[in-house]
Amino acid sequence: MDQIFPTLGPYFWWIVAGLLLLAEMLQPGFFMIWLAAAAALTAIVQMLFHFDWTTEVIIFAGLAILSVAASWRIVTKSWAAKSDAPHLNQQHAALVGKSFYLERAIENGHGKIKVDDRIWDVEGEDSPKGTQVKVTGVDGLRLRVKAV
């Protein structure tokens, strides 16, 4: 029995690569470009060896998996670089280990401290206003404190 599509051909894979690049440009996310590269490599392999369509699809799938896996390693290594401001947008984490004075007494486990121009909710042992406390941890946006 003859196959309906004996080969998809390199032109098919070049078109797929172009459409994937277009999709990457319309919705940037640094993902479709790797699939486009796999389609382009499949086109090159098809031009050299003339496989049937099932082999072409298997080659594309394998190259797509390899290219996405390789890109994941590249992206995670570049994003794992150490920051010179590790607590940027996490001001509460930067307060751990620092000492402050209570703005409002801790009653029933809850009170407030003032850091620069901002008031923070704190939890800890009951203490009067003005007591020096040290931030020992963070629970959401509430700071855990201990009297110094």
Sequence and secondary structure as in RCSB ss.txt:
>XXXX:A:sequence
MDQIFPTLGPYFWWIVAGLLLLAEMLQPGFFMIWLAAAAALTAIVQMLFHFDWTTEVIIFAGLAILSVAASWRIV
TKSWAAKSDAPHLNQQHAALVGKSFYLERAIENGHGKIKVDDRIWDVEGEDSPKGTQVKVTGVDGLRLRVKAV
>XXXX:A:secstr
   S S  HHHHHHHHHHHHHHHHHHS SSSHHHHHHHHHHHHHHHHHH   HHHHHHHHHHHHHHHHHHHHHHH
HHHHTS  S TTTT HHHHTTT EEEEEEEEETTEEEEEETTEEEEEESS B TT EEEEEEEETTEEEEEE 
